[in-house]
Structures are given as C-alpha cells and as structure tokens.
Amino acid sequence: MRKLLCCLLFLPMGAGLVAQNKTIVFGYEDIPQSLLVNPAADMPQDFHAGIPLLSQFYLHGGSSGVSAYDIFQESSTDINQRITTAINNMDFRDFFTVNQQLEILSAGWRNKKGDYLSAGLYQELDVLAYFPEDLAVLAWEGNRNYIGRSFDLGQLSVTSEVLMVYHVGISRQFNKNLRVGARAKLYSNIAHVSSTANRGSFLTTENPGTLNIYQHIISNADIEVRTSGIDAISEAGSPGREATKRALLGGNLGLGVDLGISYDWDRNWTFDASILDLGFVYHSNDVKRYTAAGDYVLDGVEFIFPPLSDGQRTLDYYRNLTDDLDASIPRDTISNGYIQLRPTKINAALSYGFGTFGEGEECNCLNKGSTRFRERLGLQFFSVIRPRRPHMALSAFYYRRLTGFLSAKVAYTVDEYSASNLGGGFAADIGPVNFYFTVDNILRYGNVARAKNVSLQVGLNLKLSSE
C-alpha cells in the first residue's frame, strides 16, 4: 500500500524532471520561434517555414520541493524513511509542473509594408499539481500521532489540460525606436481536469468516557472536480480519433491574445516585454462537475465480533454508515458549462548591446538591423499566473554572434526550483536551414536525477531573404 501511495504522491515529480522554461528563446531573434514568446520580435529574414512536426519540440516543468534522487537514490536509508523526509521537507506551497509543446505547422513572411506576419498551430500540454502537505501526511502516516491537528482539505489543487492552438500574428516597426506585436489565438481544448477551489478540514479528537475513544470530524467540506472531454475520449471506440476530432476545432473553444513590445532607449539599450495567453476556454460540451459538500462526525467504528456470526447485522451497520456519510456530505454530478482562464505568462528583459561588426567582418547577412551588435548582456524576468500565486524567475544572460551563421546564448537563472540554473543554446543558419537547440540546468547533467528542473527545446526551420 505504501509503494502505491509513493507512486501517487511523487508521479508528478518524475514527469516534471524533463522540463524547460523559454528563458533562452525569449529575445533570441535568430530563432523564428522567438515570435511565440514575444510577437514584437524583429525577424532578420523575409520568410520562414517550420519543418512540419520538427520546428519546435519543447518541454517545460519541474519540482520545486524534491528531486527524483531524493527518493530513489541508492542509499542505506530505507526508502520509506526517504519518503517521510521528503514529505517533511515540503509544504503546501511546493508544486510539480509540466508544460509541453509540439509545433505542427508554422510560417512567417514580410509584407510590402515591412510588417512581419506569422501563423501556425501547435499542440500544448499543461499540468500543475500543488503538494497537498496535510493530505500527504495523513495518507502516509495516518492520524494516530496527530490527535487534535486539523488537516486542510483545501490544499488539494490540481489542474491539467491538453489543447490545440491556432494563431496568427503581426510584428510592426512604428518608428526607429519602437516595435510592437500582437498574436490572436483560437484554442481547441481536447481534455481538461481541474480541482483548485476546495476547502474544508478533517480533525480527530479524543472522546473520553465513551465506547469509542476518538471522534473524527469533517467540517465545511466543499470539494469540486471539473472535467471536459474525458468521457468522450475514454468511451469512444477509437480514443485517438476522438482526440483528433476535438483538436480540429471539435472540442471546447476559447480565445486568447499575445502582446509584445521592443523599445530601443538609445543605440545600445533595449527593453523587450510580452504578455502571453491572455485568454480563456469556455467548456460547454462533454462537461462533468463532481461536487461533495457538507459536515460529518464519526464517533468511531463499531466492530461486530465475530462478524460472520451475524452477517446481516454487520452488513446493515456498514450500509447505515455509508448512507449517513452520503446524507451529510452529498455528492452530485452536474453538466453546467464553465470558463477556464489560461495560465498567463509575462516576460520582460533589459539588455545592453556592444561589440559592433568591423568593416569587412562577417555578420548576419539576413539581418535587417536587430542584431547590429556582436554581443548583448541583459536581465530577464519571467512570471506565470497560477491558481495560488505567480511563479517567477530572474535571469542574467549573454548573447554572442560567433560567426556569420552561428550564434549562442547562455543564461543563469534563479527561480522556484533552484538558485543555480545555468542554461544555454545555439542557432545555426546553414544555407536556408535554421537549426536551434537549447537546454537548462547544465550543471546537473552529470546526474539528471538530482535536478529539480531540466529543459530541452529543439527545432528545424527554413529561412529566406530577398537580399
């Protein structure tokens, strides 16, 4: 039983260890996919097209409180003790998260006015689970040593979704200092599960002078789980076909927008910022909302011994307990629609460019002016809005164009996972082929299991210019 509980408690952690945020790609305009993190990015080429299914493969996530190594390391310490230590070292503010994206199609082109237009579609998976500290202690250790402690049922907070995103955007230069961008998005949700607005408590107290020593009290319980698309996919004769239909605008639909700016204070200083996924999905078809609310008091359980001597009495007793629980905390399933807000992301960066190209030196021949410096130093802020609080990160980065076709960027990040996250990436233009690769937490690659956050992003594009 404990092994099963271990899997349930720490499965999200294992998934979160193959992950990444987009610190490297933001502001890295040699990569066309930087338009997806700032629609105001200044593209150096006149046209790009992503290689279908290969232009962006991306994983993002992590565990803020524990690593896989903390639990599954080879050690003389019993695994049960390692699990107990991990539970005691985390609290309800810790979380596990996974974000994955696969770009299906993408393209961008410059029109006669000089605007850069882009469009495409990508699939996204987003999972977030907060660590339910009280419930984990109660499930792992029981309540024997916690008489009089109130366990908070509201710590249960989980949300997950998979959807297809259709988008079209524009990046426009308003004057020599200011570039702005916008991207409209149409969401087609495939499946969604969330339980984030829960409350209630569980308390065990001593009840001296009675046959049953303890009294178990559930107070102000109000639990809700929202789902959409789950039944349609699980009950379909071909789940894959049903999921595909829901991805192709057959699911629950929503709207969103990305906004971005890039502003040159002077020749060297640049400020870039964006707000992403400012939008919602309205769930109206194949919707189920499971609720349970109320109060319940149990004055212990009566053990009828031997139970086989009076089977009907035993059966009636436990049936009455179940009926009493159902009457005190009624459960219901309703099909009303609901609105789900997307996890909005905010990026901002201030950078200083230096190291101009000398006469006759190789530079980015496709560039229209955005990479006029060989090197750039800066600070970058990232935040994503989550059910309990924003999750934030701060990075210091360095960009350098190494040759006329190759550039690289490194970043040192302090975030929710650690204060020692060193990441890096490169982009290469070999003829019309653009290849890029980025990775986070390089310092942990000697033993990935020790990392609380590891990243990977890779892609292939075609880039062309009229010059």
N, C-alpha and C positions, 0 to 999 in steps of 0.2 A: 504493500500500500504506500509506503514511504517513497519507493522508487517511482511509482506512478505520480505521486504528488510532486516529486522533484522535477519530473518532466513538465508537468503543468505549470509550475512556478517559473521555470527557467528556460522553457522553449523559446519565448520571445527574445531572450538574451542571446541565444545561439544564432537566431536569424539576424539579429542586429549587428553581428560582428562582421558581416560583409556589407560595407556601407560607405557613404560619402555625402558631404555637402558640396556645393558648387563654388567654393572659395577660389579655386584655380581658374575656372572658366569665366567667372564674372570679370568683365573688363579685358579679357584676353581676345582681342578682336581678330587675331589670326585664325580663330576657330569660329566658323559660321554659327555654331550652336550658342555662342555668347549672346546672340539675339534673343534666346529664350530666357535669359536671366536679366537682360536689360534691352528692351525693344528700341532704345535710343543708341545702341552700339553703332559705331561708324565702320561699316564694312569696306575693306580695301578693294574688293573685286567688284565687277559689274554683274556677275551671275554666279550662283552656286546651286548645286543639286546634291542632296544627300543620297548615298547609295542605299536603296531600299533595305530596311531592317538592319543596316550596318552603320548608319550615320551617327547613331547615339545609343550606346548601351550604358546604363547608369544605375548605380546602387547607392543608397544613402540611408544611414541609420546608426544605431549604436546603443550601448547600455551605459547609463550614467552612474550606476552604482556597483556593478560587479562585472568581472570578465569570465570567460569560459575557463581560463586557467585557475581561477579562484576555486572553482567547483571540481573540475575534472583532472587536476594535476596529479602526477604520481607522487604520493606522499604517505608517510607512516600514519598520518592523521586519518581517522575514519571519515568516509565521505559524508556520513550523517552529521558529524561534527563540523565539517566544512560548510555544509548547507546551513546549519544553525548559525555559524559565524557570519555567513553572507547575509542571512536574514537580519541578524542583529546590527550589521553594519549599514543597512539601507533603511530608508524611511519612505513615507508616502509621497515625498517629492521626487523620488527617483523614478526613472521610466526606461522603457525599451521602445525603440522606434525603427522602422524600416521604410524606406522610400525607394521605389524602383521605377525606372522609365525606359521604354523601348520606342525609339522613333521609327515609325512605319514609312512615312514619306515626308520630304521637306524640300523646299526650293526657295530661292530668293533672286531678285533681279532689280536693276536700277532703271527707273523710267526716264523719260526725256527731261523731266524737271529736276532730276538729280536725287529724287527720293529713292530709298531702298525699300522695296516691298518684299514680303516673305509670307509663306503659307505652308501648312503641313498638318500632320496628325501624329499623335503618339499615344501609347498606352501607359497608364500610370497605376502603381500600387502604393498605397499609403497605409501604414499600420502604426498605431501608438497605444501602448499599454502602460499605465502608471502602476508602480509596485504597491499592492494593497497590504501595507505593513501589518495592520491589525488582523486582517483575514489570513495572512500568511502565518503569523504567529499562532493563531487559533487553530488553523488546519494542521500545522506541523507539530506543535507542542501540546495542543489541547488546552482546556481551561483549568486544569487541576491546580496549577501554580498561579492562577490569575483570578482568584476569587475577589470580587469587588471591582475588577477592572472593566471599564466599558469599552467594547470593541466597536469601532466606527465602520458601519456598513457602507457609508458614503465614500470610502476610499476606493471602491470598485469603479474604475474609469478606463474604458477601452473603446477605441474606435478604429475601424478598418474599412477600406473601400478599394475597389478596382474599377477603372473607368477609361474611356477613350476620350481624347481631347482633340477637337478640330479647331484650327486657329488661322488667323490672317493678321499681318501686322505691317506697320509702316514706320520708317525712321527718316526724319526730315531735318535738314540743316536750315535753321531760321536765320541765323547770321553767323559771322565768323567765330563767335564765342559759344553759341547755344545750339544744341541739337536735342530734339525731343522725339519720343517714340511712343507708340501705343499698339497693343495687340488685343483683338477681340477673340474670345474663346467660347466654343459651344461644347459643353460636357455631355457625354452619353454614358451614364452610370451603368455598370454591369452588375455589381453587387455591393451591398453596404451593410455593415453591422456596427452598432454603437450602443454603449451604455455609459453615459457620462454624468447624468444629473440625478444621482442616487443619494439617499440619506437614510438614517436610522442607526440603531445601536443594539448590541447584544451584551447582556450583563448576567453574570452568575453571582448570587448572594447566598449566604448561609441562612438557613431557615430552622433555627433550633426549636426543639420542643415538638417537632412534627415527625411523622413516619419517614418522610423524605428530607434529608438534611439540607439539600440545596434547592434553590429556586432559580429558574432560567427565564430571563425576561427579554423579549424583543420589543423595542419601543420605537414608535414613529417611523416604522419601516415604509419606504417608498422606493421601489426598485422598478426600473423600466429598461427594456432592451428593444431597440429599434432595428428592424431588418427590412431590406428590399432586394428583390432578385434572387434570394437564397432558395425559396421554394421552387420558383420557376426553373432554375438551373438543376437543382437536385432531383426534381421529379420529372424532368424532361427525358424522353427516350434517348436523346443524344445531347448530353450536357454541353459538349463543345460547340455544337451547332447553336444551341440556345444562347450561350455566352457570346458567340459571334454576332448573332442577331441583335442582342442588346447593345453590343459595341457599335454596330452600324445604325445608330440612331433609333434602335428599338427598345432602349432602356429608359430609365428616368432621366429627363433632360435638365440642363441648367445653363446659366450664362455667367461669364466672367470677363475680366479685363486685366491686362498688364499695362503699367505706365512707367516711363523712364525718361531721364534727362541726362545730358552730358554737357558740362559747362566749363569752359576754359577761362579761369580768372585772369591769367596772363599767358605768356608764351610757354611757361613751364608748369604751372599748377592747373590741375584738372579735378573737377568734382563730378562723380558719377553716382546715380541713385536710381532705384527702381522699386516698385511695389508690384508683386505678382499674385495671381489668383485671387483677386478681389472679386468674389462671386459666390454663387450658391448652386445647389442642385435641389430641385423640387421632386420629392419621391411621392409618386401617386399610384403607380401600378405594382402589383405583387408586393404590397406593403403589409408587414405584420409588426404590431407593437405589443409586446408582452409586458404586463404590469402585475405587481404584487404590492399591496399596501395595507397597513394596519398595525395592531399591537397584539402580543401574545405572551401569556405567562404559563410556564410548565412547572408544576410542583413535583418534579422528579417523575420517574417511570416506575410503575408497579410491576415487579417481577412475579409472575404466577408460576409456582413451582410445585410439582413438576409440570411443565407446560402441556405435556401430552395427556395428563390426567383429566384435563378439562379443555379440550381443543376449541370448542365453540366459545367458551368464556374468553380465552386468550385472543381468538380472532375478533370477537366483538370489542374487546378492550382497545386493541390497536386500531381498529376501524374507527372507534369513537375519538381516539387521539388525532387521527388524520382528519376526521370531519371537523373537530374543534379547531385545528390549525387552519383548515380551509375557510371556516366561518370567520375566524379572527383576522386572517390575512388573505383575503380573497384574491384570486388570480384571474386575469382577464386577457383576452386577445382581441385587439381591435385593428381595423384596417384603415384608419384615417391617415391621410397624407401628412407629410411633414417636410420642413425646409432644413437642409443641412448646409452650413457655411463651409466653404473651402478653407484649408489652412493657409491663410495669407502670409506671404513672405516679404521681408523688407531687406534690401541691400543698399549700402552706401559706402563710397570709397573716396578718399582724397589722396592724390598721387602727385609726385614731382618728377618730371621728365628731364633727362640730361644726356649728354654724350651724343651730339649731332653727328651725322654722317659727313665725312670729308668729301671733297670733290674727287670723283672717280671711284669712291668706295661703293661696295655692294650694299644695296638696301632692298627693301621690299618693293619691287617694281610695280606690283599691283596697287600699291597704296595710294590713296587719294589725299593723304595728309594726316591720318590718325596715328601712324607710327613714325612720326618725324624724328623721334629720339631713339637712340640705340638702347637706352636703359630707362627704367622707371622704378621709383620707390614709392611705397604708399601704405596707408592703413585702410582696412576694410571692416565694416560692421555688418553682421547678419542677424536677423531675427525671424522666427516663425511663430505665428499666433497659435497657441494650443489651448485645450479646454481649461486648464488650471492657471497657466501663466505663459508668457512668451519664453521660448528657448532661444538663447542668444550666443553669439560668438564674435570674437575680435581677432583680426589677423593683421600681421605685418607682412608685406610681400615685396618681391624684387623680380622685375621682368628684364630680360635682355635678348636682343636680337643677335644671335651668334653668327649667322651668315645670311646671304641674301634669301635663302629658302628655309632656314631653320631658326626657331626661337624657343625660349624656355622661360618658365616662371616657377618660383618657389614661394612658399608661404609658411609662416609659423603662426599657429592658431591656439588661442586659449578659448575653450568652450565648455559646455556642460559635461563633457566626457573626461577631459584632462587639460593640463596646462603645458603640455609638451607635444603638441601635434605638428610635426613637420611634414608638409606636403609639397608636391612638385608635379610638373608636367611639361610637355613639349608639343609643338606643332611644326609639321614639315610640309612644304609645298614642293612636291616632286613632279614637275611639269604641271598638268592640270589637276593632279591628285593631291588632295589635302588629307593628311593623317594626323590624328592627335591622340594623346594618351595622358591621363592624369591619375595621381594616386595620393592618398593621405596617410598619415601616421607611418612614415618611412622608418622611423626609429624602432618600430615594433615588428618589422618584418623578419627579424631573427627568430621571433616566437609570436606568431599572429594571435595565438590563444590568449596572450597577456593583454592584447589591445582591447580597449573599450569602444574604439571607433576606427574602422579601416575603410578606405574608399577605393573605388575603381570607376573610371569613365574612359571610354574609347570610342572612336568613330572614324568613318571614311566619307569624304565629300569630293565633288568635282568643283573647281573654281576657275572661272574665265574672266578675262578683262579685254576691253576693246583696244587697249593700248599695247 
